[in-house]
Amino acid sequence: MKHFLLSLIGLALLEMLIIAFTGSERMKRLTHLVCGAAMTVLILSTLLGFDYESYAAAISRSASSQGWSAESAAETADRLNRRLIESNCRAYILEQAAALDVPVLDASVTLTWNTEGFWYPTGIVIFVPTGTGYSEALADDLKSSLGVAPEQIEWREADSG
C-alpha cells in the first residue's frame, strides 16, 4: 500500500512538473492524457494484485481482538436504550410528584421487553418520606401516562436525610 501511494504521488508530481514547464496547450493535453493513462494502469494493477482474502482475515482478527462484533454493538445499544427509558420514566415520576405536591425522594422503574421490540414500564418503586405513604393522585397519573397499574407501584418509606 505504501508503494502504491508513493507511486501515485510521484506520478502526480511528475505530471505537475511537466505541465509547469510545458508551454504549448497541445503538449499539456498530451501530458494529461499520458499521465491519466499511467494513473489508471497503476490503480488497476494495484486492485488486481490486492489480496482481498488476507485483508478480510486481518480485519476479522482486528475486530475480534478489540472485542467488537455486531452482537455486542446491538447489546450495548439495547442496554443504553433501556437505561435511557428508565431515566426518562424516573424523571417523569419525580416531575409529576412535584406538580401534584407529593413528597417523593426517589423512584425506580422496572422495564420489560415487549415482543414488538421495545421496553415498557411494568413496575415502579417510589421512595417517600417516613409517614407520607400512598398518593392516589400520583398513582392514577402514572397509570394513565406510563400504563403502570396502581398494584404494580410499590410505596417505600425512607428517611429523607
DSSP file (Angstrom, degrees, kcal/mol; ACC not computed):
  #  RESIDUE AA STRUCTURE BP1 BP2  ACC     N-H-->O    O-->H-N    N-H-->O    O-->H-N    TCO  KAPPA ALPHA  PHI   PSI    X-CA   Y-CA   Z-CA
    1    1 A M     >        0   0    0      0, 0.0     4,-2.5     0, 0.0     5,-0.2   0.000 360.0 360.0 360.0 -40.9    0.0    0.0    0.0
    2    2 A K  H  >  +     0   0    0      1,-0.2     4,-2.5     2,-0.2     5,-0.2   0.917 360.0  50.0 -62.4 -42.8    2.9    2.3    0.8
    3    3 A H  H  > S+     0   0    0      1,-0.2     4,-2.4     2,-0.2    -1,-0.2   0.906 109.9  51.4 -61.9 -42.4    4.5    1.6   -2.5
    4    4 A F  H  > S+     0   0    0      2,-0.2     4,-2.6     1,-0.2    -2,-0.2   0.935 111.2  46.7 -60.4 -48.0    1.2    2.3   -4.3
    5    5 A L  H  X S+     0   0    0     -4,-2.5     4,-2.6     1,-0.2     5,-0.2   0.903 112.4  49.6 -64.5 -41.4    0.7    5.7   -2.6
    6    6 A L  H  X S+     0   0    0     -4,-2.5     4,-2.6     2,-0.2    -1,-0.2   0.904 112.1  48.9 -63.8 -39.9    4.3    6.8   -3.2
    7    7 A S  H  X S+     0   0    0     -4,-2.4     4,-2.5    -5,-0.2    -2,-0.2   0.919 112.0  48.5 -64.0 -43.5    3.9    5.8   -6.9
    8    8 A L  H  X S+     0   0    0     -4,-2.6     4,-2.2     2,-0.2    -2,-0.2   0.918 113.8  45.8 -63.8 -44.4    0.7    7.7   -7.2
    9    9 A I  H  X S+     0   0    0     -4,-2.6     4,-2.5     2,-0.2    -2,-0.2   0.913 113.0  50.9 -64.9 -43.1    2.1   10.8   -5.6
   10   10 A G  H  X S+     0   0    0     -4,-2.6     4,-2.5    -5,-0.2    -2,-0.2   0.908 110.4  49.0 -61.4 -42.4    5.3   10.6   -7.7
   11   11 A L  H  X S+     0   0    0     -4,-2.5     4,-2.3     2,-0.2    -1,-0.2   0.904 111.4  49.3 -64.0 -41.9    3.2   10.3  -10.9
   12   12 A A  H  X S+     0   0    0     -4,-2.2     4,-2.2     2,-0.2    -2,-0.2   0.908 112.3  47.9 -64.5 -42.1    1.1   13.3   -9.9
   13   13 A L  H  X S+     0   0    0     -4,-2.5     4,-2.5     2,-0.2    -2,-0.2   0.901 110.6  51.8 -65.6 -40.4    4.2   15.4   -9.1
   14   14 A L  H  X S+     0   0    0     -4,-2.5     4,-2.5     1,-0.2    -2,-0.2   0.916 110.1  49.1 -61.1 -43.5    5.8   14.4  -12.4
   15   15 A E  H  X S+     0   0    0     -4,-2.3     4,-2.4     1,-0.2     5,-0.2   0.919 110.8  50.7 -61.8 -43.0    2.7   15.5  -14.3
   16   16 A M  H  X S+     0   0    0     -4,-2.2     4,-2.2     1,-0.2    -2,-0.2   0.910 111.4  47.5 -62.1 -43.2    2.6   18.8  -12.4
   17   17 A L  H  X S+     0   0    0     -4,-2.5     4,-1.8     2,-0.2    -2,-0.2   0.920 111.9  49.3 -65.4 -43.9    6.3   19.5  -13.2
   18   18 A I  H  X S+     0   0    0     -4,-2.5     4,-0.7     1,-0.2    -2,-0.2   0.927 113.4  46.4 -61.9 -44.3    5.9   18.6  -16.9
   19   19 A I  H >< S+     0   0    0     -4,-2.4     3,-0.5     1,-0.2    -1,-0.2   0.874 109.0  55.8 -66.8 -36.6    2.8   20.8  -17.2
   20   20 A A  H 3< S+     0   0    0     -4,-2.2    -1,-0.2     1,-0.2    -2,-0.2   0.858 115.3  37.5 -64.4 -34.9    4.5   23.7  -15.4
   21   21 A F  H 3< S+     0   0    0     -4,-1.8     2,-0.5    -5,-0.1    -1,-0.2   0.413  96.8  95.6 -99.5   2.4    7.4   23.7  -17.8
   22   22 A T    <<  -     0   0    0     -4,-0.7     6,-0.0    -3,-0.5    -4,-0.0  -0.807  50.8-171.6 -95.4 131.2    5.4   23.0  -21.0
   23   23 A G        +     0   0    0     -2,-0.5    -1,-0.1     4,-0.0     2,-0.1   0.874  57.5  77.1 -89.5 -39.8    4.4   26.0  -23.0
   24   24 A S     >  -     0   0    0      1,-0.1     4,-1.6     2,-0.0     5,-0.1  -0.438  69.6-139.1 -82.8 147.7    2.1   24.7  -25.6
   25   25 A E  H  > S+     0   0    0      1,-0.2     4,-2.2     2,-0.2     5,-0.2   0.852 103.9  56.9 -68.0 -36.0   -1.5   23.8  -24.9
   26   26 A R  H  > S+     0   0    0      1,-0.2     4,-2.1     2,-0.2    -1,-0.2   0.897 106.5  49.1 -64.0 -40.4   -1.3   20.7  -27.1
   27   27 A M  H  > S+     0   0    0      2,-0.2     4,-2.3     1,-0.2    -1,-0.2   0.863 108.8  53.2 -68.4 -36.0    1.6   19.4  -25.1
   28   28 A K  H  X S+     0   0    0     -4,-1.6     4,-2.4     2,-0.2    -2,-0.2   0.912 110.0  47.9 -64.6 -42.4   -0.3   20.0  -21.8
   29   29 A R  H  X S+     0   0    0     -4,-2.2     4,-2.3     2,-0.2    -2,-0.2   0.904 111.8  49.7 -64.9 -40.4   -3.2   18.0  -23.1
   30   30 A L  H  X S+     0   0    0     -4,-2.1     4,-2.6     2,-0.2    -2,-0.2   0.892 110.3  50.8 -64.4 -39.7   -1.0   15.2  -24.2
   31   31 A T  H  X S+     0   0    0     -4,-2.3     4,-2.8     2,-0.2     5,-0.3   0.918 109.9  49.9 -63.9 -44.2    0.7   15.2  -20.8
   32   32 A H  H  X S+     0   0    0     -4,-2.4     4,-2.4     1,-0.2    -2,-0.2   0.915 112.7  48.2 -58.4 -43.6   -2.7   15.0  -19.0
   33   33 A L  H  X S+     0   0    0     -4,-2.3     4,-2.2     2,-0.2    -2,-0.2   0.934 114.8  43.3 -64.9 -47.7   -3.7   12.1  -21.3
   34   34 A V  H  X S+     0   0    0     -4,-2.6     4,-2.4     2,-0.2    -2,-0.2   0.931 117.4  45.1 -66.5 -46.3   -0.5   10.1  -20.8
   35   35 A C  H  X S+     0   0    0     -4,-2.8     4,-2.5     2,-0.2    -1,-0.2   0.878 112.0  53.0 -67.4 -36.6   -0.3   10.7  -17.0
   36   36 A G  H  X S+     0   0    0     -4,-2.4     4,-2.2    -5,-0.3    -1,-0.2   0.910 110.6  47.2 -62.6 -42.2   -4.0    9.9  -16.7
   37   37 A A  H  X S+     0   0    0     -4,-2.2     4,-2.4     2,-0.2    -2,-0.2   0.901 111.7  50.9 -64.7 -41.0   -3.5    6.6  -18.5
   38   38 A A  H  X S+     0   0    0     -4,-2.4     4,-2.4     2,-0.2    -2,-0.2   0.897 110.5  48.8 -64.3 -40.1   -0.5    5.8  -16.3
   39   39 A M  H  X S+     0   0    0     -4,-2.5     4,-2.7     2,-0.2     5,-0.2   0.899 110.4  51.6 -65.3 -40.0   -2.5    6.5  -13.1
   40   40 A T  H  X S+     0   0    0     -4,-2.2     4,-2.8     2,-0.2     5,-0.2   0.930 111.4  46.6 -62.3 -45.1   -5.3    4.3  -14.4
   41   41 A V  H  X S+     0   0    0     -4,-2.4     4,-2.6     2,-0.2     5,-0.2   0.905 112.5  50.9 -62.9 -41.6   -2.8    1.4  -15.1
   42   42 A L  H  X S+     0   0    0     -4,-2.4     4,-1.8     2,-0.2    -2,-0.2   0.926 113.2  44.4 -61.5 -45.9   -1.3    2.0  -11.6
   43   43 A I  H  X S+     0   0    0     -4,-2.7     4,-2.4     2,-0.2    -2,-0.2   0.930 115.3  47.3 -66.7 -45.9   -4.6    1.8   -9.9
   44   44 A L  H  X S+     0   0    0     -4,-2.8     4,-2.7     1,-0.2     5,-0.2   0.903 111.0  51.1 -64.2 -41.1   -5.9   -1.2  -11.8
   45   45 A S  H  X S+     0   0    0     -4,-2.6     4,-1.6    -5,-0.2    -1,-0.2   0.878 111.3  48.8 -65.1 -35.2   -2.6   -3.1  -11.3
   46   46 A T  H  < S+     0   0    0     -4,-1.8     4,-0.5    -5,-0.2    -2,-0.2   0.924 113.0  46.7 -68.0 -43.6   -2.9   -2.4   -7.6
   47   47 A L  H >< S+     0   0    0     -4,-2.4     3,-0.7     1,-0.2    -2,-0.2   0.892 112.9  49.0 -65.7 -39.6   -6.5   -3.6   -7.4
   48   48 A L  H 3< S+     0   0    0     -4,-2.7    -1,-0.2     1,-0.2    -2,-0.2   0.827 114.9  44.6 -70.0 -31.0   -5.8   -6.7   -9.4
   49   49 A G  T 3< S+     0   0    0     -4,-1.6     2,-0.2    -5,-0.2    -1,-0.2   0.431  86.5 117.1 -91.8   0.9   -2.9   -7.7   -7.3
   50   50 A F    <   -     0   0    0     -3,-0.7     2,-1.2    -4,-0.5     3,-0.1  -0.509  64.3-135.3 -75.0 133.8   -4.6   -6.9   -4.0
   51   51 A D     >  +     0   0    0     -2,-0.2     4,-1.6     1,-0.2     5,-0.1  -0.733  27.1 176.3 -91.0  92.6   -5.0   -9.9   -1.7
   52   52 A Y  H  > S+     0   0    0     -2,-1.2     4,-2.6     1,-0.2     5,-0.2   0.821  73.5  58.6 -68.7 -32.7   -8.6   -9.5   -0.5
   53   53 A E  H  > S+     0   0    0      2,-0.2     4,-2.3     1,-0.2    -1,-0.2   0.931 109.0  42.6 -66.2 -45.3   -8.7  -12.7    1.5
   54   54 A S  H  > S+     0   0    0      2,-0.2     4,-2.2     1,-0.2    -1,-0.2   0.841 113.2  54.4 -70.9 -29.3   -5.8  -11.8    3.8
   55   55 A Y  H  X S+     0   0    0     -4,-1.6     4,-2.2     2,-0.2    -2,-0.2   0.932 110.2  46.1 -65.1 -44.9   -7.2   -8.3    4.1
   56   56 A A  H  X S+     0   0    0     -4,-2.6     4,-2.4     1,-0.2    -2,-0.2   0.897 112.7  50.6 -63.9 -40.2  -10.6   -9.7    5.2
   57   57 A A  H  X S+     0   0    0     -4,-2.3     4,-2.6     2,-0.2    -1,-0.2   0.896 109.7  50.5 -64.8 -39.2   -8.8  -12.0    7.6
   58   58 A A  H  X S+     0   0    0     -4,-2.2     4,-2.4     2,-0.2    -2,-0.2   0.904 111.1  48.2 -65.8 -40.8   -6.8   -9.2    9.1
   59   59 A I  H  X S+     0   0    0     -4,-2.2     4,-2.8     2,-0.2    -2,-0.2   0.915 111.7  50.5 -64.4 -42.3   -9.9   -7.1    9.6
   60   60 A S  H  X S+     0   0    0     -4,-2.4     4,-2.5     2,-0.2     5,-0.2   0.920 111.6  47.3 -62.4 -44.5  -11.6  -10.0   11.2
   61   61 A R  H  X S+     0   0    0     -4,-2.6     4,-2.4     2,-0.2    -1,-0.2   0.909 112.8  49.8 -62.4 -41.4   -8.7  -10.6   13.6
   62   62 A S  H  X S+     0   0    0     -4,-2.4     4,-1.4     2,-0.2    -2,-0.2   0.925 112.0  47.1 -63.4 -45.2   -8.6   -6.9   14.4
   63   63 A A  H  <>S+     0   0    0     -4,-2.8     5,-2.1     1,-0.2     4,-0.3   0.903 114.6  46.4 -64.7 -41.1  -12.3   -6.7   15.2
   64   64 A S  H ><5S+     0   0    0     -4,-2.5     3,-0.8     1,-0.2    -1,-0.2   0.851 109.8  53.7 -72.3 -32.1  -12.2   -9.9   17.3
   65   65 A S  H 3<5S+     0   0    0     -4,-2.4    -1,-0.2     1,-0.2    -2,-0.2   0.792 108.8  49.8 -71.4 -25.1   -9.1   -8.7   19.2
   66   66 A Q  T 3<5S-     0   0    0     -4,-1.4    -1,-0.2    -5,-0.2    -2,-0.2   0.471 114.0-119.5 -89.6  -1.9  -10.9   -5.4   20.0
   67   67 A G  T < 5 +     0   0    0     -3,-0.8     2,-0.4    -4,-0.3    -3,-0.2   0.673  65.1 142.4  76.4  16.4  -13.9   -7.3   21.3
   68   68 A W      < +     0   0    0     -5,-2.1     2,-0.3    -6,-0.2    -1,-0.3  -0.746  13.5 147.4 -95.1 137.9  -16.2   -5.7   18.7
   69   69 A S     >  -     0   0    0     -2,-0.4     4,-2.2    -3,-0.1     5,-0.2  -0.965  58.1-106.4-155.3 165.5  -19.0   -7.6   17.0
   70   70 A A  H  > S+     0   0    0     -2,-0.3     4,-2.3     1,-0.2     5,-0.2   0.884 120.1  52.2 -63.2 -37.1  -22.4   -6.9   15.6
   71   71 A E  H  > S+     0   0    0      2,-0.2     4,-2.8     1,-0.2    -1,-0.2   0.927 109.1  47.9 -65.8 -43.7  -24.0   -8.7   18.6
   72   72 A S  H  > S+     0   0    0      1,-0.2     4,-2.3     2,-0.2    -1,-0.2   0.876 111.9  50.7 -67.0 -34.5  -22.0   -6.7   21.2
   73   73 A A  H  X S+     0   0    0     -4,-2.2     4,-2.4     2,-0.2    -1,-0.2   0.911 111.9  47.3 -66.1 -41.0  -22.9   -3.5   19.5
   74   74 A A  H  X S+     0   0    0     -4,-2.3     4,-2.5     2,-0.2    -2,-0.2   0.901 112.2  49.8 -66.3 -40.6  -26.6   -4.4   19.4
   75   75 A E  H  X S+     0   0    0     -4,-2.8     4,-2.6     2,-0.2    -2,-0.2   0.904 111.3  49.0 -63.9 -41.0  -26.4   -5.4   23.1
   76   76 A T  H  X S+     0   0    0     -4,-2.3     4,-2.6     2,-0.2    -2,-0.2   0.922 112.0  48.1 -64.5 -44.3  -24.7   -2.2   24.0
   77   77 A A  H  X S+     0   0    0     -4,-2.4     4,-2.4     1,-0.2    -2,-0.2   0.899 112.4  49.5 -62.8 -40.7  -27.4   -0.2   22.1
   78   78 A D  H  X S+     0   0    0     -4,-2.5     4,-2.4     2,-0.2    -2,-0.2   0.915 111.3  48.6 -64.6 -43.2  -30.1   -2.2   23.8
   79   79 A R  H  X S+     0   0    0     -4,-2.6     4,-2.4     2,-0.2    -2,-0.2   0.911 113.1  47.4 -63.4 -42.7  -28.6   -1.6   27.2
   80   80 A L  H  X S+     0   0    0     -4,-2.6     4,-2.3     2,-0.2    -2,-0.2   0.899 111.0  51.6 -65.4 -39.7  -28.3    2.2   26.6
   81   81 A N  H  X S+     0   0    0     -4,-2.4     4,-2.2     2,-0.2    -2,-0.2   0.913 110.4  48.8 -62.2 -43.1  -31.8    2.3   25.2
   82   82 A R  H  X S+     0   0    0     -4,-2.4     4,-2.7     1,-0.2    -2,-0.2   0.929 111.5  48.9 -63.1 -45.3  -33.1    0.6   28.4
   83   83 A R  H  X S+     0   0    0     -4,-2.4     4,-2.6     1,-0.2    -1,-0.2   0.887 110.3  51.8 -62.5 -38.1  -31.2    3.0   30.7
   84   84 A L  H  X S+     0   0    0     -4,-2.3     4,-2.6     2,-0.2    -1,-0.2   0.921 111.1  46.5 -64.2 -44.2  -32.5    6.0   28.8
   85   85 A I  H  X S+     0   0    0     -4,-2.2     4,-2.6     2,-0.2     5,-0.2   0.917 113.1  49.7 -65.3 -43.1  -36.1    4.8   29.1
   86   86 A E  H  X S+     0   0    0     -4,-2.7     4,-2.5     1,-0.2    -2,-0.2   0.925 112.7  47.8 -59.4 -44.3  -35.6    4.1   32.8
   87   87 A S  H  X S+     0   0    0     -4,-2.6     4,-2.5     2,-0.2    -2,-0.2   0.911 112.5  48.0 -64.5 -43.3  -34.0    7.5   33.4
   88   88 A N  H  X S+     0   0    0     -4,-2.6     4,-2.3     2,-0.2    -1,-0.2   0.900 112.4  48.9 -65.6 -40.5  -36.8    9.3   31.5
   89   89 A C  H  X S+     0   0    0     -4,-2.6     4,-2.6     2,-0.2    -2,-0.2   0.925 111.6  49.6 -64.4 -43.6  -39.5    7.4   33.4
   90   90 A R  H  X S+     0   0    0     -4,-2.5     4,-2.4    -5,-0.2    -2,-0.2   0.928 111.5  48.5 -59.6 -45.7  -37.8    8.3   36.7
   91   91 A A  H  X S+     0   0    0     -4,-2.5     4,-2.3     1,-0.2    -1,-0.2   0.896 111.1  51.0 -62.4 -39.8  -37.6   11.9   35.7
   92   92 A Y  H  X S+     0   0    0     -4,-2.3     4,-2.8     2,-0.2     5,-0.2   0.920 109.5  49.9 -63.5 -43.9  -41.2   12.0   34.7
   93   93 A I  H  X S+     0   0    0     -4,-2.6     4,-2.5     1,-0.2    -2,-0.2   0.928 112.2  47.5 -61.5 -45.3  -42.3   10.4   38.0
   94   94 A L  H  X S+     0   0    0     -4,-2.4     4,-2.0     2,-0.2    -1,-0.2   0.889 113.2  48.6 -65.0 -38.4  -40.3   13.0   40.0
   95   95 A E  H  X S+     0   0    0     -4,-2.3     4,-2.4     2,-0.2    -2,-0.2   0.923 112.7  47.3 -66.3 -44.0  -41.7   15.9   37.9
   96   96 A Q  H  X S+     0   0    0     -4,-2.8     4,-1.9     2,-0.2    -2,-0.2   0.886 110.2  53.1 -66.1 -37.6  -45.3   14.6   38.3
   97   97 A A  H  <>S+     0   0    0     -4,-2.5     5,-3.2    -5,-0.2    -1,-0.2   0.919 110.8  47.0 -62.8 -42.3  -44.9   14.2   42.0
   98   98 A A  H ><5S+     0   0    0     -4,-2.0     3,-1.1     1,-0.2    -2,-0.2   0.901 110.9  51.7 -65.0 -40.6  -43.6   17.7   42.3
   99   99 A A  H 3<5S+     0   0    0     -4,-2.4    -1,-0.2     1,-0.3    -2,-0.2   0.834 114.1  43.5 -65.9 -31.4  -46.5   19.0   40.2
  100  100 A L  T 3<5S-     0   0    0     -4,-1.9    -1,-0.3    -5,-0.2    -2,-0.2   0.321 113.8-117.6 -94.5   7.2  -49.0   17.2   42.4
  101  101 A D  T < 5 +     0   0    0     -3,-1.1    -3,-0.2     1,-0.2    -4,-0.1   0.858  63.4 148.9  57.1  38.9  -47.2   18.3   45.7
  102  102 A V      < -     0   0    0     -5,-3.2     2,-0.9    -6,-0.2    -1,-0.2  -0.913  50.2-127.4-101.2 121.0  -46.4   14.7   46.6
  103  103 A P        +     0   0    0      0, 0.0     2,-0.5     0, 0.0    29,-0.1  -0.566  38.6 170.9 -72.9 107.9  -43.2   14.5   48.5
  104  104 A V        -     0   0    0     -2,-0.9    24,-0.2    24,-0.2     3,-0.1  -0.976  23.0-170.8-120.9 129.1  -41.1   11.9   46.7
  105  105 A L        -     0   0    0     22,-3.1     2,-0.3    -2,-0.5    23,-0.2   0.870  69.3 -29.3 -83.4 -40.9  -37.4   11.2   47.5
  106  106 A D  E     -A  127   0A   0     21,-1.3    21,-2.9     2,-0.0    -1,-0.3  -0.969  54.0-149.5-165.3 170.9  -36.7    8.9   44.6
  107  107 A A  E     -A  126   0A   0     -2,-0.3     2,-0.4    19,-0.2    19,-0.2  -0.992   2.0-161.3-150.6 150.3  -38.2    6.4   42.2
  108  108 A S  E     -A  125   0A   0     17,-2.4    17,-2.7    -2,-0.3     2,-0.4  -0.984  11.9-148.2-133.3 149.3  -37.0    3.4   40.3
  109  109 A V  E     -A  124   0A   0     -2,-0.4     2,-0.5    15,-0.2    15,-0.2  -0.932   3.7-148.3-122.0 137.1  -38.7    1.8   37.3
  110  110 A T  E     -A  123   0A   0     13,-3.4    12,-3.1    -2,-0.4    13,-1.4  -0.914  20.8-161.0-102.3 127.3  -38.8   -1.9   36.2
  111  111 A L  E     -A  121   0A   0     -2,-0.5     2,-0.4    10,-0.2     8,-0.1  -0.785   5.9-159.1-109.0 152.4  -38.9   -2.4   32.4
  112  112 A T  E     -A  120   0A   0      8,-2.5     8,-1.9    -2,-0.3     2,-0.4  -0.982  23.5-117.0-129.0 141.9  -40.0   -5.4   30.4
  113  113 A W  E     -A  119   0A   0     -2,-0.4     2,-0.3     6,-0.2     6,-0.2  -0.647  27.6-144.1 -79.9 127.5  -39.1   -6.2   26.8
  114  114 A N    >   -     0   0    0      4,-3.1     3,-2.1    -2,-0.4     4,-0.5  -0.666  17.0-125.9 -89.7 146.1  -42.1   -6.3   24.5
  115  115 A T  T 3  S+     0   0    0     -2,-0.3    -1,-0.1     1,-0.3    -2,-0.0   0.665 109.5  67.3 -66.5 -14.3  -42.2   -8.9   21.7
  116  116 A E  T 3  S-     0   0    0      2,-0.2    -1,-0.3     0, 0.0    -3,-0.0   0.502 125.3 -97.0 -83.2  -4.0  -42.9   -6.0   19.4
  117  117 A G  S <  S+     0   0    0     -3,-2.1     2,-0.3     1,-0.3    -2,-0.2   0.815  85.0  95.5 100.2  34.0  -39.4   -4.7   20.1
  118  118 A F        -     0   0    0     -4,-0.5    -4,-3.1    -6,-0.1     2,-0.3  -0.988  65.4-113.6-149.0 160.3  -39.5   -2.1   22.8
  119  119 A W  E     +A  113   0A   0     -2,-0.3    -6,-0.2    -6,-0.2    -8,-0.0  -0.718  33.3 179.3 -90.7 141.2  -39.1   -1.6   26.5
  120  120 A Y  E     -A  112   0A   0     -8,-1.9    -8,-2.5    -2,-0.3     2,-0.2  -0.993  33.1-101.2-141.4 150.2  -42.1   -0.6   28.6
  121  121 A P  E     +A  111   0A   0      0, 0.0   -10,-0.2     0, 0.0     3,-0.1  -0.489  38.8 164.6 -74.2 134.1  -42.5    0.1   32.3
  122  122 A T  E     +     0   0A   0    -12,-3.1     2,-0.3     1,-0.3   -11,-0.2   0.479  65.0  22.7-122.3 -10.5  -44.2   -2.7   34.3
  123  123 A G  E     -A  110   0A   0    -13,-1.4   -13,-3.4    25,-0.1     2,-0.4  -0.989  57.5-164.2-158.2 148.8  -43.3   -1.8   37.9
  124  124 A I  E     -Ab 109 153A   0     28,-2.2    30,-3.3    -2,-0.3     2,-0.5  -0.997   6.7-159.7-136.5 138.3  -42.4    1.3   39.9
  125  125 A V  E     -Ab 108 154A   0    -17,-2.7   -17,-2.4    -2,-0.4     2,-0.5  -0.985  14.8-166.3-115.6 122.7  -40.9    1.7   43.3
  126  126 A I  E     -Ab 107 155A   0     28,-3.2    30,-3.0    -2,-0.5     2,-0.6  -0.939   8.6-150.4-113.4 124.8  -41.5    5.2   44.8
  127  127 A F  E     +Ab 106 156A   0    -21,-2.9   -22,-3.1    -2,-0.5   -21,-1.3  -0.843  22.5 176.2 -97.0 119.6  -39.5    6.2   47.9
  128  128 A V  E     - b   0 157A   0     28,-2.8    30,-2.7    -2,-0.6   -24,-0.2  -0.837  37.5 -87.7-120.1 157.3  -41.4    8.7   50.1
  129  129 A P  E >>  - b   0 158A   0      0, 0.0     3,-2.2     0, 0.0     4,-0.6  -0.286  61.3 -82.0 -61.3 150.4  -40.5   10.3   53.4
  130  130 A T  T 34 S+     0   0    0     28,-1.0    30,-0.1     1,-0.3    26,-0.0  -0.273 118.1  20.4 -55.1 131.8  -41.5    8.3   56.5
  131  131 A G  T 34 S+     0   0    0     -3,-0.1    -1,-0.3     1,-0.0    26,-0.0   0.377 100.6  95.1  89.9  -3.7  -45.1    8.8   57.4
  132  132 A T  T <4  +     0   0    0     -3,-2.2    -2,-0.1     1,-0.1     2,-0.1   0.954  56.5 163.3 -84.8 -56.7  -46.1   10.1   53.9
  133  133 A G     <  +     0   0    0     -4,-0.6    23,-0.1     2,-0.1    -1,-0.1  -0.308  38.9   3.7  78.3-156.9  -47.4    6.9   52.3
  134  134 A Y        -     0   0    0     21,-0.1     2,-0.5    -2,-0.1    20,-0.0  -0.322  50.2-157.8 -73.6 141.9  -49.5    6.3   49.2
  135  135 A S     >  -     0   0    0      1,-0.1     4,-2.2    -2,-0.1     5,-0.2  -0.955   3.8-168.5-122.3 111.6  -50.8    9.0   46.8
  136  136 A E  H  > S+     0   0    0     -2,-0.5     4,-2.6     1,-0.2     5,-0.2   0.868  87.9  56.1 -65.2 -37.4  -53.8    8.1   44.8
  137  137 A A  H  > S+     0   0    0      2,-0.2     4,-2.0     1,-0.2    -1,-0.2   0.923 110.9  43.1 -62.8 -44.3  -53.4   11.1   42.5
  138  138 A L  H  > S+     0   0    0      2,-0.2     4,-2.5     1,-0.2     5,-0.2   0.900 113.0  52.6 -68.5 -40.4  -49.9   10.2   41.5
  139  139 A A  H  X S+     0   0    0     -4,-2.2     4,-1.8     1,-0.2    -2,-0.2   0.910 110.7  47.6 -61.6 -42.3  -50.8    6.5   41.1
  140  140 A D  H  X S+     0   0    0     -4,-2.6     4,-2.3     2,-0.2    -1,-0.2   0.897 111.5  50.7 -65.4 -40.3  -53.7    7.5   38.8
  141  141 A D  H  X S+     0   0    0     -4,-2.0     4,-2.5     1,-0.2     5,-0.3   0.915 110.7  48.5 -63.3 -42.9  -51.4    9.8   36.8
  142  142 A L  H  X>S+     0   0    0     -4,-2.5     4,-1.9     1,-0.2     6,-1.3   0.827 110.0  53.1 -68.5 -30.9  -48.8    7.0   36.4
  143  143 A K  H  X5S+     0   0    0     -4,-1.8     4,-0.8     4,-0.2    -1,-0.2   0.935 114.8  40.1 -67.3 -44.9  -51.4    4.6   35.3
  144  144 A S  H  <5S+     0   0    0     -4,-2.3    -2,-0.2     2,-0.1    -1,-0.2   0.852 126.0  34.2 -74.4 -33.1  -52.7    6.9   32.6
  145  145 A S  H  <5S+     0   0    0     -4,-2.5    -3,-0.2    -5,-0.2    -2,-0.2   0.887 133.8  21.3 -91.1 -41.2  -49.3    8.2   31.4
  146  146 A L  H  <5S-     0   0    0     -4,-1.9    -3,-0.2    -5,-0.3    -2,-0.1   0.563  96.5-123.1-105.0 -11.7  -47.0    5.2   31.8
  147  147 A G     << +     0   0    0     -5,-0.8     2,-0.6    -4,-0.8    -4,-0.2   0.719  61.2 142.6  78.3  20.3  -49.5    2.4   31.8
  148  148 A V        -     0   0    0     -6,-1.3    -1,-0.3    -9,-0.1    -2,-0.1  -0.856  49.0-130.0 -99.5 120.2  -48.4    1.0   35.2
  149  149 A A    >   -     0   0    0     -2,-0.6     3,-2.1   -27,-0.1     4,-0.2  -0.317  20.5-115.6 -65.6 148.3  -51.3   -0.2   37.3
  150  150 A P  G >  S+     0   0    0      0, 0.0     3,-1.3     0, 0.0    -1,-0.1   0.800 116.7  62.1 -55.0 -29.3  -51.5    1.1   40.9
  151  151 A E  G 3  S+     0   0    0      1,-0.2    -2,-0.0     3,-0.0    -3,-0.0   0.735  99.9  54.9 -68.7 -21.0  -51.0   -2.5   42.1
  152  152 A Q  G <  S+     0   0    0     -3,-2.1   -28,-2.2     2,-0.0     2,-0.6   0.370  90.2  90.6 -92.7   3.4  -47.6   -2.5   40.3
  153  153 A I  E <   -b  124   0A   0     -3,-1.3     2,-0.5    -4,-0.2   -28,-0.2  -0.897  62.8-159.3-104.2 121.5  -46.5    0.6   42.2
  154  154 A E  E     -b  125   0A   0    -30,-3.3   -28,-3.2    -2,-0.6     2,-0.6  -0.871   3.5-153.4-102.2 128.1  -44.6    0.0   45.5
  155  155 A W  E     -b  126   0A   0     -2,-0.5     2,-0.5   -30,-0.2   -28,-0.2  -0.893  15.1-174.2-103.0 116.3  -44.5    2.8   48.0
  156  156 A R  E     -b  127   0A   0    -30,-3.0   -28,-2.8    -2,-0.6     2,-0.4  -0.934  18.4-137.7-114.6 130.3  -41.5    2.6   50.3
  157  157 A E  E     +b  128   0A   0     -2,-0.5     2,-0.3   -30,-0.2   -27,-0.1  -0.668  31.0 171.6 -83.2 138.2  -40.9    4.9   53.2
  158  158 A A  E     -b  129   0A   0    -30,-2.7   -28,-1.0    -2,-0.4     2,-0.2  -0.973  39.5 -95.8-143.4 155.4  -37.4    6.1   53.6
  159  159 A D        -     0   0    0     -2,-0.3     0, 0.0   -30,-0.2     0, 0.0  -0.532  26.7-143.4 -70.8 137.4  -35.6    8.6   55.7
  160  160 A S              0   0    0     -2,-0.2    -1,-0.1     1,-0.2     0, 0.0   0.485 360.0 360.0 -81.3  -1.3  -35.2   11.9   53.9
  161  161 A G              0   0    0      0, 0.0    -1,-0.2     0, 0.0    -2,-0.0   0.423 360.0 360.0 -96.2 360.0  -31.8   12.5   55.4
